[in-house]
Amino acid sequence: MRTRDTALVLVITLVGIGLGLILADTALFGLLLGILTAFSVSRKHGYSTYELLHMIKWGTGNGKIILMIMSLIGVLSAAWMMSGTTATLMNLGLYYLPRLNGLFAIFVITSIISMILGTSIGAISIVGISFMEIGGVMGIPLPWIAGAVISGAYVGDRSSPISSSANLTANMTNTNVLDNIKKTMNTLIPIYLLAGLLYFWMGSRFLTDDIVDLHIRQTMAALAAEHTVHWMMLIPPLLLMLLALIRVPIIYCIISGIISSIFLMIPLNTDFHGIIHLVRTLIFGYFPDGTDPVLLSGGGWVSMWTVLSIILLSTALNGILEHTGMIKPLIEEFEGRIKSGRDLIFKTSLLCILINTVTCNQSLSIIIPGRFLKSTYQKHHLRKEDLVRTIADSSVVTVPLIPWNVNAVAIVSILGVSTVSYLPFSFLSLGLPVITVLYGYGMKIRERSYEKEKGYSA
C-alpha cells in the first residue's frame, strides 16, 4: 500500500463520520463509507473479494465479546429496573451519598471497582447507571457525573493487573504487566489527585440543603411506593461483583446478574406479569405506567441496536486495515519525521490518538505502536517503560473522548449523556496525554545504548 492510498481511506472515513454526525447524528454512514473505500482500494492492489470478506469476518469476529457484553447490558438494565434492583440501589445510594461529597465519591468508588474488575465498560455497566440516577436526584449535572464515572473507570483499564488493555500493552512491548504498572504511576498519580481535587471542589456545590434533602426523601418514597425496594434485590449486583472478584469472565457475571434478578422478581415483585411480558421487557425495555421515565425506564436489547451496528462496522473496517497493511505506510512516514526522544514521545501520543480516531477501536492503537516502535525507542535511547507509559496514557484512556469510537458509543448508550457533553469533565482522560508529553519533554534522556539498557529483550 502507498501512503496516498492510506491517506485517501483515512480522510474519506473521517469526513464521512463527521458529515454523518452533523447531518444524521450517527457515525454509521461514515464507517460504511470507510469500509467501501478500503474495500475498493484493496481490490486495486490485488486483494480478491473473498480475501477481503474473510478480513471483514475476522475483524467482526474479534468484536464478538464486546457485542455480547453490550447486548447483555441492555437486557440487564431492563431486568434490574423491572425487578426492583435499580430502585433498591437508588434508595441505598440516596441514603448515603448525600452525606458525602457525591461527585468525589462517585469518582473514587468507580476507580476502585474498575481496578478490581480490570475493565472500564464493566465498571460503568455495574455502577454507572445507578450513579447517574442518584447524582441526578442530588442535582448534580449529568455530564459532570458521567465525567467522574469515566475518569474513575479508565483507571482500571489503564492500571489494573487483570486489564486486557494493560496485558495487551505488555505483550506487544515484551514487558511485564506488574512492572509496567509500578513504573507508569509517575504520570497517573498526579492526574488522579488533580482530578479528585476538581471533582471534590465541583461536588461541594451540591452538598444537601433542606430543599435538596426534601427532594431526595420524596424520590425515595416514590421509588418505595412504585417498586419493590427490598434488601434481597441487592443480591444480583453483589453476586455480579463477587463473580468478577474471583475472575469469572464479565459475560457470565452479567448473565448471573440477569438470571438472579429474574428469580427474585417472581416471588417479590408486583411488576411481574408472566413470561411473555418478561421476555418483551428484556427485549424492548422497561416502560412502566406512572413512573418517572427519566429515572426508571428504558434498557432492553433493542436499545443497543445503534451501538451494536457501530461496533460491527468499526471492527469490519479494522479487519481490512490490519490485514492489508494499510497502516504500515503511516508508521513509516511517522518514523522518518522523528528528531529526538522527546519528539518521539510527543508524536507517539499523537499517533495513538489518531489510530483511536480512525479505527474506532482501542486494540489497534496499542498493537501498532507497541509492535512497530520498540526499535525506534531503542534508537533514541528510551526505555520500554517510556513506550508503555505513552501508550497507556494516550491510547487506553482517550477512547471515551472520540464520539464514534466503540468505547464512547457504548458509554453513551449506558450513561445516556453525549460524548461532547461529558468530554470537558473527563479530567483523567484529558490530562494523562498532556502529562505524559510534558514528562517526556522534562525528563533527562539517558544516553546509553540498546545493549546496555537493562530490561530490553530482543
N, C-alpha and C positions, 0 to 999 in steps of 0.2 A: 504493500500500500504506500502511496505517496502522501506527503504531508498535505498537499492541497485537497486530496480525497478525504482525508480525515477531517480537515477544516470544514469542508463542504457539509459533511454529515453532522458535525457538531453545531455549525451555525444554523442549518435548517432545523435541527431538533430544538435548539434554544429559541429561535424565532417562533417556531410553531407552538412551543409551550407557552411563550409569552403572549402570543395572539390568542391562544385558547383560553388562558386565564383572564384576559381582558374582555374577550367577546362572549365566552360561554362559561367562565368561572370553573374551568376544568383543564387539567393537563393531558387529558386522554388524546385529544386530536393531535397535539404536538408530538407525543410519544409515538402515535401511529404513523405520523409523517416521518419521524426519525427512523422508524423501522423500515418503511418503504424506501427511504433514501439509502440507508445502509444496505438493504437488500439489492437495490439497483446497482450501487457502486461495486458491491461484492460480485455480482454477476458479471460486470465488465472486466473484473480481474480474474475470471475463470472459475469461480465457485459455481457449482451446479445448484439448481433449485432444491434438489434432495439434500445436499450438504447443508444449505442454509436453513432449511426446515428442521434438519436434525440439530443445528446450533440453537434454533429457537426452542426446540423441545428440551434441549439440555439446559438452557437458561431458565425456562419456566419451571423445570424440574427442581432446580436449585432453590426456587422460591416457594416450594410446597409447604415448608414448615411455617413461614410467616403467613401464607394463605390460610392454613389450618388454624393458626393462632387467632388471626383476625376474625375468621368465621365464628370460632368458639367464643370470642369476646362478645360478639353481638348477641349470641344465644345466652351467654352468662348474664349479661346486663339485663335482658328481659326476664330471665328466671329469678334473679335476685330482687328485681322490682316487684314481680308478681308474688313471690314467697313472703316478702316482708324483711328479707335480709338487708336490703338497701335502707329501708325505713329504720330498722334497728341500729344499723351502723351510723345513720344520721343522728338519731337520738343520742347515741353514745358520744359521738363527736361534738354535738351541740351542747352536751353537758360539760365536757372537759375543755375543749379548745378555747372557748371564750374566757376561761380563767388564765390562759396563757397568751403569748403573742402569737396569734393564729397563723400569720403568714410565715413567720420564722419557724414555728413548729412544723408546718407543712413541709418546708424545705428540708429540715433536719430529719424528720421521720421518713420522708421519701428517700433520702440519700442512704439512710441505714438499711431500709428494705431493699434498695437496689444493690447495695453491697452484698447483702445476704443472698439475693436471688441471682445476681450477675447479669441481669437483663433490664434494660430501660423500659421496653414495652411491657414486660411482665409486671414491673413495679407500678407503672402508670395504670395498667389494666386492673390491678388489685386495689390501689388506694386512690387513683386519680379521680374517678367519678365521684366517690364519696367526698373527697376534699373539695371538689368543685361545688358540690351541693351545699356542704357545710359552710364553706367560706362565703358563698353567695348569700346565705341567710344572715351571716355576720356583717354583710355589707361590703366585703372586700371585692373590688373589681375582678371579674372573671379572668381577664388577661394577666393580672398580677398573680392570681392563684396558679394559672397554667404555667407561667414563667417559673414560679417556685417549684412546682411539681417536676417540670422538665429539667431544671437545673439539678435538683436532687437525684432524679432518675439516671442522668448520664454520668454521675459519679461512679455508679456501679458498672455501667457499660465500659467505662474507661479503666477502672482500677480494681475491679473485683477479680480474685484469682480464678473464679469459675465463669467469668465473662467470655463469651465466644469471640468478641472483638479483641480482648486482651490476649487470648490464646492464639488467635489467628495472627496478630501482630508478632508475637513471639516466634511463631512457626515461620513466618515469612522472613524474619530477620535473624534466624538461628540464635535466639537468645532464650533465657529462662524467664517465665512469666512472673515468678515471685521476685526475682532480681529486678525485673523491669518496673514492677510496682514500687519497690523501695526507691529506685533511682530516679523515678519521674515524679516523686512527691514535691520536688522543689518548685514546680510550677502549679501543681494542684492546690497545695495548702494555702498560698497567698490569695488565690482567686476564691477558694471556698470560704475563707474567713471574710473577704471583702463582700462576697455575695450574701453571706449570713448577716453581716452588719447592715447591708442595704435592705434586706428583707425585714430585719428587726426594726429598722427605722420606719419603713413603709407600713409595717404591721402595727406599729404603736399608734397609728392614727385611727385604728379600728378596735381599740380596747373598748369593751362593752360599757355603755351607759344605761340609764333607765329605759330609754326608748328602744335601743337595740336589744336589751335584755327582755323587754316585753315582747318584741317581735320573735325572739328565739323561743320563748315559752309558748307563744301562740302556735308557732310552727311545730314544736314538739307535741303539743296537744292535738293538732290536726293530724299529724302522722299517726299518733296512737289511736285516734278515732277511726281513721280510714284504712289502716293497715295493721297487720299483726306485728306488734313490737314485743318480742319475747327473747329472753337470753339464748334459747335454743337456736334462734336464727343466726347467732354468731358462729355456729358450728361450721357452715360452709367456708367462710373466709379463713377461720382458724385451721381447718383441715387443709385448705389450699396452701396456706403458709407453711404448715408442718411438712407437707409432702415436698414443698420446694426446698425446705431446710435440709431434708435428707437426700437432696439431689435427684428427686424424681423429675423427669422432663416436664417442662412447663405445660405442654399439651395435656398430659394426663392430670396435672394439677388442676387445670381449668375444667376438664371433664368431671373431676371429682367434685368441684365446686358446684357445677350444674346439677349433677345427679343427687348430691346430698340436699340441695335446696328443694328439689322436686319431692324427695321423700319426706322432708319436713313440711312441705306445703300442704300435702294431702290431709294429715290429721289436724294441723294447726291453723290453716289459712282459709279465710272465707272467700277469697278470690278464685279458689279452685272450682271450676265448673265442668269437670270432665276432661278426658284425654284429648278430645278434638279441640277444645278451647285451649288446652295447654300447648298442643303442637302448633296451633295457629299463632299463639302468643310468641313462642320461641322463634318462629319463622318471621313473622311480620312485626313483632314488637308489642310492648305492653302499653295499652291506651285505655285506662280506666275512666269511667264516667265520674265527674265531680271532683277529680283530683287535680291539683295544680300541675299543668303539663310541663312547666319548667323544671320542677323537682322530680316528679315520678312518672315519667312516660318515655316511650321510645325503645331503643335497643332492637334486638331481633336480628336474624341472619340477613334479612333484606337490607337493613340499614348499612351493611358493609359492602354493598354491591360496587359502589364507586371505588372504594379502597381496593377491593379485590381486582377490579378491572385495571387500575393503575399499576398494581403490583405485577399482574400478568404481563402487561405491555412493557414495563421497565425491565423485567427480568428477561423478556424475549429480546429486547434491544441489547442487554448485557451479553447475551449469548452470542450474538453476531459480532459485537465489538471485540470480545475477548478471543474468540476462535479465529477470526480473520486477521488478528494482529493489528487492527485499525488504530489502536492506541500507541503502538510502538513508535511511529514517526513523531508523535508528540513528545515522547520520552527522549528520543534522540535530539530533537530540537531543544528541549529543555537542558540537557546535559551540555550542549555546546555553548550555552549562554551563562554558565556559572563562572563567577570571577573569584570567589573566596568562600571560606567556610561559613561565614555569616550570611553571605548571599545565598548559599546553598540551603540553609535552614529557612530563610525567608521564602525562597522560591519553592521549596518542598511544601511549605504550608499552603502557598497559593495553589500548587498542583493538586494537593489533596482536596481542597475546596472545589477546584474546577472539576475534578473527576466526580465528586459527590453531586455537583450541579448537573453534569451532562448525563451520567449513567443512572442517576436516581437511586443509587444503591451504595451502601456503606462498604461492602466487601471489597469491591474493586479499588476503592481509594486507600485500602490497606494493602491489598495484594500487589498493586502496581509499584508504588514507592518502595514497599518492603522488598520486593523481588528484584527490582531493577536499579535501585540507588545505593545498595550496600557498597559496591566498588567505588562509586562516586564519593561517598562519605570517607572511604578509606583514603582516596587520593588527596582529600583536603584535610587529612589528619584529624578527622572527627571520629568519635566512638559510636558504636552501635546504639548505645543508650540515647545519643543525640537524635538518631533517626527514629528510634522507638518513641521518644518523647514528642517529637514533631508530629508523627502520625497520630499518636493518642490525642494530642491537643488540637489538631487541625482536621483530622478525618473523622474520628469516632464521635466527637461531641458536636460537630457542626451540622449533621444531617437533619436535626429538627428545625433548622433555620431556613431550609430550602423548601418552598411550598410544594413542589412536585416530587420531592424525594419520598421514597416509600415510607420511611420512618415518620416524616412530617405528616403525610396523608393519614397514616394510622393514628397518630397523636390527635390530629384534628377530629377524626371520627370518634375517638374515645372521649376527649375532653369537650368537644363542641365549641372550640374557640379557634378562629382562623390563625394561620401562621403569622400573617402580617400584624395581627393584634397582640400575640404573645411574644413575638420576637424581641421587642425592646426590653422586656423584663426577664429574658432568659440569660441572666448575668454570667452564669458559668460557661455556657456555650459561646457567648460573645467574648468573654475575657480570656479564655485559655489560648486561642490562636494568637492573640495580641501579646500575652506574656511570654509565650514560647519564642516568638520572634524577638522580643526585647531581651530575653535571656540569651538567645543566640548572638545578638549584637553586643551584649555586655560581657559575655564570658571571655576568658582568656583562652584562645585556641592553642591547644598543646601541639607543638611542632615535634611530632615523633612519627616514625614510620609505621607502616602496617604490621611489619614483623614484630615490632616491639610493643604494639598495642595489646595489652592484656585483655582477654575476653573475645578477641576476634577469632573466628574459625573459618577455614577455607570453604 
